[in-house]
Amino acid sequence: MKKRWLIVVVVFLLAALAAGAWFATTPPGGGPGVDETVEIVVPAGAGALAIGKQLRTAGLVRYPRFFALAARARGVEGSLKAGRYRVTGGMGWGEILDVIAAGEVVTFPLTVPEGFTIRELAPRVAEATGVDADSVARLAMDSTFVAELGVPGPTLEGYLFPETYRFAEGLAPADVLREMVTRYQAYWTPERRGRLDSLSLDERGLVTLASIVEEEARVADERPIIAGVYTNRLEIGMLLQADPTVQYALGEPRARLLFADIDRVADDPYNTYTHAGLPPGPIASPGASSLDAALYPADVPYLYFVARPDGSHEFTRTNREHVNARNRIRREQGE
């Protein structure tokens, strides 16, 4: 009989505790709706009690101290992570604890378009991290930081891989740039490394060529052909005469490159009209398609190409053919 009464008492106590837990952690009336989203910011070092007080202010729990006890009982009291979180009015305390313990913070997108330069990307990273753009650019060109990340340099130009990333708030510029470089390094599969080893270019040279292809190509299918043209020029020691490299040396875009522009930066090593071979490093961030084009250039007989109004190119073998094609296209444009 005593044993039976003991069982009844234990069951009653457990039920009472469960009811108390439900009452203590059930959002009070007047709080957010079941599907309503609420943002909370957990500061670094905040404990479960402090988080519980924030949740009470947001109308998500009744008693912060019970929330803290629940965190201890679930074994996550020491695992709650700082950051900005989004929760809904319909989430129970267990779900909220799981989200914060897992660090499922709010993230924001940051897109690196193909062909972007450090100069163009720095303002986006600056806006996302709260650091001025000049500081971001200096970091991306810092030789010590470049060496730390294990890219062939001379700066991070060309190694900030084009993609849409998602970052948590509060990240430093170094963390953002490091993630972009990590994505670039993931491009290099064993097969691609093997292909690179079979070429006369090293990694920096390959990325530099790919960056020029990226800036020249407007039609996707032409990337390997453009890479083939420049590869042909490199093999016979012919000047690349790539307009995008001069634009890079100028530091600002030109609708049309003039001889005066070329002369203005004649001494710049990125000027491929006056300096043989590839420039010292990449001039933009090439995407996977341009990198692949540089790895596998088309076997073509061409040495020249000229742009048509629609962005495609006419490819030719001789200078005479090139001049004729250029003059014809200009006539068609009414120039």
C-alpha positions as CSV (number, residue, x, y, z in Angstrom):
1,M,0.0,0.0,0.0
2,K,2.8,2.4,0.9
3,K,4.6,1.6,-2.3
4,R,1.4,2.4,-4.3
5,W,1.0,5.7,-2.5
6,L,4.6,6.5,-3.1
7,I,4.1,5.9,-6.9
8,V,1.0,8.2,-6.8
9,V,3.0,10.9,-5.1
10,V,5.9,10.7,-7.5
11,V,3.6,10.8,-10.5
12,F,1.8,13.8,-9.0
13,L,5.0,15.6,-8.4
14,L,6.2,14.9,-11.9
15,A,3.0,16.1,-13.4
16,A,3.2,19.3,-11.2
17,L,6.7,19.9,-12.4
18,A,5.7,19.4,-16.0
19,A,2.8,21.8,-15.6
20,G,5.0,24.3,-13.9
21,A,7.6,24.1,-16.7
22,W,4.9,24.5,-19.3
23,F,3.4,27.5,-17.5
24,A,6.8,29.1,-16.8
25,T,8.0,28.8,-20.4
26,T,4.8,29.4,-22.3
27,P,4.7,32.9,-23.7
28,P,2.5,35.2,-21.7
29,G,-0.5,36.8,-23.3
30,G,0.1,39.8,-25.4
31,G,3.4,38.4,-26.8
32,P,4.2,37.9,-30.4
33,G,1.9,35.7,-32.5
34,V,2.7,32.1,-33.3
35,D,4.2,33.0,-36.7
36,E,5.5,36.4,-35.8
37,T,9.3,36.7,-36.0
38,V,11.3,38.3,-33.2
39,E,15.0,39.2,-33.3
40,I,17.1,38.9,-30.2
41,V,20.8,39.8,-29.9
42,V,22.8,37.6,-27.5
43,P,25.9,39.5,-26.4
44,A,29.2,37.8,-26.0
45,G,29.5,36.1,-22.6
46,A,25.7,36.3,-21.9
47,G,24.5,33.5,-19.7
48,A,21.2,31.7,-19.8
49,L,19.6,34.0,-17.2
50,A,20.4,37.1,-19.2
51,I,19.1,35.5,-22.3
52,G,16.0,34.5,-20.5
53,K,15.4,38.1,-19.4
54,Q,15.7,39.2,-23.1
55,L,13.2,36.6,-24.0
56,R,10.8,37.8,-21.3
57,T,11.1,41.4,-22.6
58,A,10.3,40.0,-26.1
59,G,7.3,38.2,-24.6
60,L,8.6,34.7,-25.3
61,V,8.9,33.3,-21.8
62,R,7.4,34.1,-18.4
63,Y,10.2,33.4,-15.9
64,P,13.9,33.9,-17.0
65,R,15.2,31.9,-14.0
66,F,13.3,28.9,-15.0
67,F,14.6,29.3,-18.5
68,A,18.1,29.3,-17.1
69,L,17.4,26.1,-15.1
70,A,16.0,24.5,-18.2
71,A,19.3,25.3,-20.0
72,R,21.2,23.6,-17.2
73,A,19.0,20.6,-17.2
74,R,19.4,20.2,-21.0
75,G,23.2,20.5,-20.7
76,V,23.5,23.6,-22.9
77,E,24.1,26.2,-20.3
78,G,27.7,26.6,-21.3
79,S,27.1,26.3,-25.0
80,L,24.9,29.3,-25.7
81,K,26.5,31.4,-28.4
82,A,26.6,35.1,-29.1
83,G,24.9,36.6,-32.1
84,R,21.7,37.8,-33.7
85,Y,18.9,35.2,-33.8
86,R,15.4,35.1,-35.3
87,V,12.8,33.1,-33.4
88,T,9.0,33.0,-33.6
89,G,6.3,33.4,-31.1
90,G,5.3,29.8,-31.5
91,M,8.7,28.3,-30.5
92,G,9.0,26.6,-27.2
93,W,11.9,27.1,-24.8
94,G,13.5,23.9,-26.0
95,E,13.5,25.0,-29.6
96,I,14.9,28.4,-28.7
97,L,17.7,26.8,-26.6
98,D,18.5,24.5,-29.5
99,V,18.8,27.4,-31.9
100,I,21.1,29.5,-29.6
101,A,23.2,26.5,-28.6
102,A,23.7,25.5,-32.2
103,G,24.7,29.1,-33.1
104,E,22.1,29.4,-35.9
105,V,22.6,33.1,-36.1
106,V,21.0,35.5,-38.7
107,T,23.2,35.7,-41.8
108,F,23.4,38.2,-44.6
109,P,24.3,37.7,-48.2
110,L,27.4,39.1,-49.8
111,T,27.9,38.6,-53.6
112,V,31.2,38.6,-55.4
113,P,30.4,38.9,-59.1
114,E,32.7,37.4,-61.7
115,G,35.2,39.9,-62.8
116,F,35.1,42.1,-59.7
117,T,38.3,43.7,-58.5
118,I,39.5,44.4,-55.0
119,R,38.6,48.0,-55.6
120,E,35.0,47.1,-56.5
121,L,34.6,44.5,-53.7
122,A,36.1,46.5,-50.8
123,P,33.0,48.7,-50.3
124,R,30.7,45.6,-50.1
125,V,32.9,44.0,-47.5
126,A,33.2,47.3,-45.7
127,E,29.5,47.8,-45.5
128,A,29.0,44.2,-44.2
129,T,31.8,44.5,-41.5
130,G,31.6,48.1,-40.5
131,V,35.2,48.8,-41.6
132,D,36.1,51.5,-44.1
133,A,36.7,50.3,-47.7
134,D,40.3,51.6,-47.8
135,S,41.2,49.4,-44.8
136,V,39.6,46.3,-46.5
137,A,41.6,47.1,-49.7
138,R,44.8,47.4,-47.8
139,L,44.3,44.1,-46.0
140,A,43.6,42.4,-49.3
141,M,46.9,43.7,-50.6
142,D,48.9,43.0,-47.5
143,S,51.7,40.6,-48.4
144,T,51.8,39.0,-44.9
145,F,48.1,38.3,-45.0
146,V,48.3,37.0,-48.5
147,A,51.1,34.6,-47.5
148,E,49.1,33.5,-44.5
149,L,46.2,32.5,-46.7
150,G,48.5,30.4,-49.0
151,V,47.8,32.0,-52.3
152,P,50.5,32.8,-54.9
153,G,49.7,36.6,-54.8
154,P,51.0,39.2,-55.2
155,T,47.8,40.3,-53.6
156,L,44.4,38.7,-53.1
157,E,43.3,40.0,-56.5
158,G,42.0,37.1,-58.4
159,Y,41.7,34.8,-55.4
160,L,38.4,36.1,-53.9
161,F,36.1,33.6,-55.6
162,P,32.9,34.8,-57.3
163,E,29.9,33.5,-55.4
164,T,27.1,34.6,-53.1
165,Y,28.2,34.0,-49.5
166,R,26.3,34.2,-46.3
167,F,28.0,35.7,-43.3
168,A,27.0,36.2,-39.7
169,E,27.1,39.7,-38.2
170,G,30.2,40.8,-36.4
171,L,32.7,39.1,-38.6
172,A,36.0,40.9,-39.2
173,P,37.1,41.7,-42.8
174,A,39.9,39.1,-42.5
175,D,37.3,36.4,-41.8
176,V,35.3,37.4,-44.8
177,L,38.3,37.5,-47.2
178,R,39.5,34.2,-45.7
179,E,36.3,32.5,-46.6
180,M,36.4,33.8,-50.1
181,V,39.9,32.4,-50.5
182,T,38.9,29.1,-49.0
183,R,36.2,28.8,-51.7
184,Y,38.8,29.6,-54.4
185,Q,41.1,26.9,-53.0
186,A,38.2,24.4,-53.2
187,Y,38.1,25.0,-56.9
188,W,41.4,23.2,-57.2
189,T,40.4,19.5,-57.4
190,P,43.1,16.9,-57.9
191,E,42.2,16.6,-61.5
192,R,42.6,20.4,-62.1
193,R,45.9,20.3,-60.2
194,G,47.0,17.6,-62.5
195,R,46.1,19.6,-65.5
196,L,47.9,22.6,-64.2
197,D,51.1,20.6,-63.7
198,S,50.9,19.7,-67.4
199,L,50.9,23.3,-68.6
200,S,53.8,25.8,-68.9
201,L,52.0,28.2,-66.5
202,D,52.2,28.1,-62.7
203,E,49.1,28.8,-60.5
204,R,49.5,32.6,-60.5
205,G,50.0,32.7,-64.2
206,L,47.0,30.5,-64.8
207,V,44.7,32.7,-62.6
208,T,46.2,35.8,-64.3
209,L,45.3,34.4,-67.7
210,A,41.8,33.4,-66.5
211,S,41.2,36.9,-65.1
212,I,42.0,38.4,-68.5
213,V,39.6,36.0,-70.2
214,E,37.0,36.9,-67.6
215,E,37.3,40.6,-68.5
216,E,37.3,40.0,-72.2
217,A,34.5,37.4,-72.6
218,R,30.9,38.5,-73.0
219,V,29.7,35.2,-74.6
220,A,30.3,32.1,-72.4
221,D,31.2,29.8,-75.3
222,E,34.0,32.2,-76.4
223,R,36.0,31.8,-73.1
224,P,38.1,28.9,-74.3
225,I,38.7,30.5,-77.7
226,I,39.9,33.8,-76.1
227,A,42.2,31.7,-73.8
228,G,43.5,29.9,-76.9
229,V,44.3,33.2,-78.6
230,Y,46.3,34.5,-75.6
231,T,48.0,31.1,-75.1
232,N,49.1,31.2,-78.8
233,R,50.5,34.7,-78.2
234,L,52.4,33.6,-75.1
235,E,53.9,30.6,-76.9
236,I,55.4,32.7,-79.8
237,G,56.4,35.6,-77.5
238,M,53.9,38.1,-78.9
239,L,52.6,40.9,-76.9
240,L,49.2,40.1,-75.4
241,Q,47.9,43.6,-76.0
242,A,44.9,42.9,-73.7
243,D,42.9,46.0,-73.1
244,P,41.6,44.9,-69.7
245,T,45.2,44.9,-68.3
246,V,45.6,48.5,-69.3
247,Q,42.3,49.4,-67.8
248,Y,43.6,47.8,-64.6
249,A,46.8,49.8,-64.7
250,L,44.7,53.0,-65.2
251,G,42.7,52.1,-62.2
252,E,39.5,53.2,-63.8
253,P,37.3,51.9,-66.6
254,R,37.3,53.4,-70.1
255,A,34.5,53.1,-72.6
256,R,37.1,52.8,-75.3
257,L,40.9,52.5,-74.8
258,L,42.8,55.2,-76.6
259,F,46.5,55.3,-77.5
260,A,46.9,58.1,-75.1
261,D,45.6,55.9,-72.3
262,I,48.2,53.2,-73.2
263,D,51.0,55.7,-73.3
264,R,49.9,57.2,-69.9
265,V,50.7,53.9,-68.2
266,A,53.4,52.7,-70.5
267,D,55.8,51.9,-67.6
268,D,53.2,50.0,-65.6
269,P,54.0,46.2,-65.6
270,Y,50.2,45.5,-66.1
271,N,50.3,47.3,-69.4
272,T,50.5,44.3,-71.9
273,Y,50.9,46.7,-74.8
274,T,54.4,47.6,-73.5
275,H,55.4,44.6,-71.4
276,A,55.8,41.1,-72.8
277,G,54.1,38.1,-71.2
278,L,51.5,38.0,-68.5
279,P,51.2,40.9,-66.0
280,P,52.5,40.4,-62.5
281,G,49.2,39.0,-61.2
282,P,45.5,38.7,-61.8
283,I,43.4,41.7,-62.7
284,A,40.0,40.5,-61.4
285,S,38.3,37.6,-59.8
286,P,37.8,34.9,-62.5
287,G,34.9,32.4,-62.1
288,A,35.2,28.7,-62.5
289,S,34.3,28.9,-66.2
290,S,37.2,31.3,-67.0
291,L,39.6,29.2,-64.8
292,D,38.5,26.1,-66.8
293,A,39.0,28.0,-70.1
294,A,42.6,28.9,-69.1
295,L,43.2,25.3,-68.0
296,Y,41.7,23.9,-71.2
297,P,42.2,26.6,-73.9
298,A,40.8,25.9,-77.3
299,D,43.2,24.6,-79.9
300,V,42.6,27.4,-82.5
301,P,44.8,29.0,-85.1
302,Y,43.8,32.6,-84.1
303,L,46.1,35.4,-82.8
304,Y,43.6,38.2,-83.0
305,F,40.0,39.1,-82.1
306,V,37.8,42.2,-82.2
307,A,34.5,42.8,-80.4
308,R,31.2,43.1,-82.2
309,P,28.5,45.5,-81.0
310,D,26.7,42.6,-79.3
311,G,29.7,41.6,-77.2
312,S,30.7,38.6,-79.3
313,H,34.1,38.6,-81.1
314,E,35.4,37.9,-84.5
315,F,38.6,35.8,-84.4
316,T,41.3,36.0,-87.1
317,R,44.7,34.5,-87.8
318,T,46.6,37.4,-89.3
319,N,47.0,41.1,-88.6
320,R,45.6,41.9,-92.1
321,E,42.5,39.9,-91.3
322,H,42.2,41.6,-88.0
323,V,42.4,45.1,-89.4
324,N,39.9,44.2,-92.1
325,A,37.5,42.8,-89.5
326,R,37.9,45.8,-87.2
327,N,37.3,48.3,-90.0
328,R,34.3,46.4,-91.3
329,I,32.7,46.3,-87.8
330,R,33.3,50.0,-87.3
331,R,31.7,50.8,-90.7
332,E,28.7,48.7,-89.7
333,Q,28.5,50.8,-86.5
334,G,28.6,54.0,-88.6
335,E,31.9,55.1,-87.2
